[in-house]
Amino acid sequence: MAKGRFITLEGLDGSGKTCNMGLIQKLLVPHYTLICTREPGGTKLGEGIRGLLLQHQNAAMEPLTELLLLAAARHEHISKLIVPALNDGHWVLCDRFFDATYAYQGSGRGLHPDTIRIVEALIQKDLQPDLTILLDLPMEIRLSRIKHRGNTLDRFESQSYEFFERVRQGYLERAKADPQRVKVVGANRPLDLVQQDISSIIGKFCEYDKAKTYD
């Protein structure tokens, strides 16, 4: 049985991840057995940790504590869901994964990349996404969308403009360092244009995967 493929979707809140997760799901479901999940979360324990991370009462949490909580949730996620699914030949689509850690806890919180790499090596071993789509959104547009949405902001969403600008730049640095895997899509355009680009990326990836599988 061929091993499944692992696709991740990254970006700031307000970049359109939710609706575009739905688009990718529609593109893949007719052809593959697909499991959709998210981080932090994906398991019962992971969702519990997600709650701790998003609560305003934990606003003073140390950056390293935050990293270790995320790592604990990810270890459960990888062990209990992602790796078993991939080994069974299923495809996995995940809302955020380790690129978010480098962007948020690294660039955003200021943790040294080497610290993150140590944790990554411990819990992920050789697991890497086969494809990552990064929805890039300028900060002014993000702020407008978040304000228009009108929802109560969680602990992460309430961070400063400067924090999210650092996160955005961290994401773009990740994409520049690994352009083969990370495909950047400008999310400041009309949704139909954004989804045309995503559809093209997914289509090319699936064609490449089939050629690679059946060579």
Secondary structure per residue as TSV (DSSP state, phi and psi in degrees):
chain	resnum	aa	ss	phi	psi
A	1	M	-	360.0	131.5
A	2	A	-	-70.2	140.7
A	3	K	-	-69.1	144.9
A	4	G	-	-71.2	173.7
A	5	R	-	-110.6	150.6
A	6	F	E	-117.8	115.0
A	7	I	E	-117.5	135.3
A	8	T	E	-121.6	150.7
A	9	L	E	-120.9	125.4
A	10	E	E	-124.1	161.3
A	11	G	E	150.4	164.5
A	12	L	-	-69.9	157.6
A	13	D	T	-60.4	134.5
A	14	G	T	99.4	-6.7
A	15	S	S	-83.6	-7.9
A	16	G	S	98.1	24.1
A	17	K	H	-62.8	-39.2
A	18	T	H	-62.1	-51.5
A	19	C	H	-69.4	-31.3
A	20	N	H	-80.9	-23.3
A	21	M	H	-59.7	-42.5
A	22	G	H	-62.7	-40.1
A	23	L	H	-63.0	-48.3
A	24	I	H	-61.8	-39.0
A	25	Q	H	-59.4	-45.0
A	26	K	H	-64.3	-34.8
A	27	L	H	-70.5	-33.9
A	28	L	H	-94.6	-32.8
A	29	V	T	-56.5	-38.2
A	30	P	T	-63.8	-17.7
A	31	H	T	-115.8	-21.7
A	32	Y	S	-139.4	157.0
A	33	T	-	-80.5	116.3
A	34	L	E	-115.8	135.5
A	35	I	E	-114.9	125.0
A	36	C	E	-104.2	135.5
A	37	T	E	-148.7	-174.9
A	38	R	E	-152.3	162.7
A	39	E	S	-132.7	145.0
A	40	P	S	-66.6	148.2
A	41	G	-	139.4	-148.0
A	42	G	S	89.6	-22.7
A	43	T	S	-134.9	170.1
A	44	K	H	-60.7	-46.2
A	45	L	H	-65.6	-41.9
A	46	G	H	-61.1	-39.1
A	47	E	H	-67.9	-34.2
A	48	G	H	-64.4	-42.6
A	49	I	H	-65.7	-37.9
A	50	R	H	-55.6	-43.7
A	51	G	H	-59.2	-43.2
A	52	L	H	-61.6	-41.4
A	53	L	H	-69.4	-29.3
A	54	L	H	-92.8	-11.0
A	55	Q	-	-75.6	135.1
A	56	H	G	-64.8	-26.4
A	57	Q	G	-65.1	-14.6
A	58	N	G	-104.2	27.5
A	59	A	T	-60.4	-29.4
A	60	A	T	-89.4	11.7
A	61	M	-	-56.9	136.4
A	62	E	-	-68.4	143.5
A	63	P	H	-55.6	-39.0
A	64	L	H	-68.5	-37.5
A	65	T	H	-60.1	-43.8
A	66	E	H	-59.3	-45.8
A	67	L	H	-60.3	-43.6
A	68	L	H	-70.5	-34.8
A	69	L	H	-65.0	-44.3
A	70	L	H	-60.8	-40.1
A	71	A	H	-65.1	-40.0
A	72	A	H	-62.6	-44.8
A	73	A	H	-62.6	-40.7
A	74	R	H	-68.2	-38.1
A	75	H	H	-60.9	-43.9
A	76	E	H	-62.2	-43.0
A	77	H	H	-61.8	-47.3
A	78	I	I	-64.7	-46.8
A	79	S	I	-71.1	-39.6
A	80	K	I	-94.5	-23.8
A	81	L	I	-126.6	-58.6
A	82	I	I	-65.8	-55.7
A	83	V	H	-64.3	-45.2
A	84	P	H	-58.2	-40.4
A	85	A	H	-64.7	-46.2
A	86	L	H	-62.6	-40.4
A	87	N	H	-66.3	-26.6
A	88	D	T	-85.2	3.4
A	89	G	T	89.2	4.4
A	90	H	-	-80.9	154.0
A	91	W	E	-92.6	145.1
A	92	V	E	-122.0	129.0
A	93	L	E	-115.1	119.3
A	94	C	E	-122.4	129.8
A	95	D	E	-78.6	99.2
A	96	R	-	75.9	146.6
A	97	F	-	-154.5	-138.7
A	98	F	H	-71.9	-22.8
A	99	D	H	-60.3	-35.0
A	100	A	H	-64.1	-33.8
A	101	T	I	-65.6	-45.3
A	102	Y	I	-63.8	-36.8
A	103	A	I	-74.5	-49.3
A	104	Y	I	-81.2	-54.9
A	105	Q	I	-81.0	-28.9
A	106	G	I	-81.5	-75.8
A	107	S	I	-65.8	-41.1
A	108	G	I	-72.0	-53.9
A	109	R	T	-87.8	-18.1
A	110	G	-	92.3	12.3
A	111	L	-	-70.4	143.0
A	112	H	-	-68.0	137.9
A	113	P	H	-54.8	-32.6
A	114	D	H	-64.9	-34.5
A	115	T	H	-63.1	-43.8
A	116	I	H	-66.4	-39.1
A	117	R	H	-62.4	-38.4
A	118	I	H	-61.1	-46.6
A	119	V	H	-66.0	-42.1
A	120	E	H	-58.6	-46.2
A	121	A	H	-64.2	-34.3
A	122	L	H	-68.7	-42.2
A	123	I	H	-101.4	-25.7
A	124	Q	H	-98.7	-25.6
A	125	K	T	55.0	-117.2
A	126	D	T	-101.6	10.6
A	127	L	-	-75.1	123.0
A	128	Q	-	-138.2	147.5
A	129	P	-	-61.8	145.6
A	130	D	S	-78.9	-28.4
A	131	L	E	-150.7	136.0
A	132	T	E	-127.5	129.3
A	133	I	E	-106.4	121.5
A	134	L	E	-105.8	116.9
A	135	L	E	-87.9	109.3
A	136	D	E	-97.6	131.1
A	137	L	-	-137.5	124.3
A	138	P	-	-59.6	149.8
A	139	M	H	-62.1	-39.2
A	140	E	H	-61.1	-39.3
A	141	I	H	-72.0	-38.4
A	142	R	H	-57.9	-47.3
A	143	L	H	-60.5	-41.6
A	144	S	H	-62.8	-43.2
A	145	R	H	-66.5	-43.7
A	146	I	H	-62.9	-42.0
A	147	K	H	-64.7	-42.6
A	148	H	H	-66.3	-32.8
A	149	R	H	-63.8	-36.3
A	150	G	-	74.5	8.2
A	151	N	-	-78.8	157.6
A	152	T	-	-67.3	130.2
A	153	L	-	-81.7	137.6
A	154	D	-	-84.5	-175.4
A	155	R	T	-58.1	-41.1
A	156	F	T	-73.5	-45.1
A	157	E	T	-63.7	-19.8
A	158	S	T	-86.6	1.0
A	159	Q	S	-67.1	166.9
A	160	S	-	-73.3	164.4
A	161	Y	H	-55.8	-44.7
A	162	E	H	-63.4	-38.8
A	163	F	H	-59.2	-49.2
A	164	F	H	-70.7	-28.9
A	165	E	H	-66.5	-39.1
A	166	R	H	-64.9	-40.3
A	167	V	H	-62.3	-45.4
A	168	R	H	-59.0	-46.2
A	169	Q	H	-65.1	-34.7
A	170	G	H	-62.5	-42.1
A	171	Y	H	-60.8	-46.2
A	172	L	H	-65.0	-33.4
A	173	E	H	-65.5	-39.4
A	174	R	H	-61.4	-43.1
A	175	A	H	-66.1	-41.0
A	176	K	H	-64.4	-34.6
A	177	A	H	-76.7	-21.4
A	178	D	-	-141.8	63.9
A	179	P	T	-67.8	-20.9
A	180	Q	T	-66.0	-37.7
A	181	R	T	-93.4	-43.5
A	182	V	E	-94.9	117.6
A	183	K	E	-108.5	121.2
A	184	V	E	-90.5	130.8
A	185	V	E	-121.4	122.6
A	186	G	E	-67.5	116.0
A	187	A	-	-96.4	9.6
A	188	N	S	-93.5	13.4
A	189	R	S	-107.8	172.0
A	190	P	-	-55.3	146.5
A	191	L	H	-57.2	-37.2
A	192	D	H	-64.5	-34.9
A	193	L	H	-71.6	-40.6
A	194	V	H	-59.2	-44.9
A	195	Q	H	-73.7	-26.7
A	196	Q	H	-61.4	-44.3
A	197	D	H	-64.4	-43.5
A	198	I	H	-64.0	-42.7
A	199	S	H	-60.9	-39.6
A	200	S	H	-65.6	-43.3
A	201	I	H	-62.5	-45.8
A	202	I	H	-65.0	-42.1
A	203	G	H	-60.7	-45.9
A	204	K	H	-65.6	-38.8
A	205	F	H	-64.4	-42.8
A	206	C	H	-65.8	-39.4
A	207	E	H	-63.2	-43.0
A	208	Y	H	-63.3	-41.7
A	209	D	H	-64.1	-42.1
A	210	K	H	-64.4	-42.3
A	211	A	H	-63.4	-39.6
A	212	K	H	-68.6	-38.2
A	213	T	H	-70.5	-38.9
A	214	Y	H	-102.6	4.6
A	215	D	-	-61.3	360.0
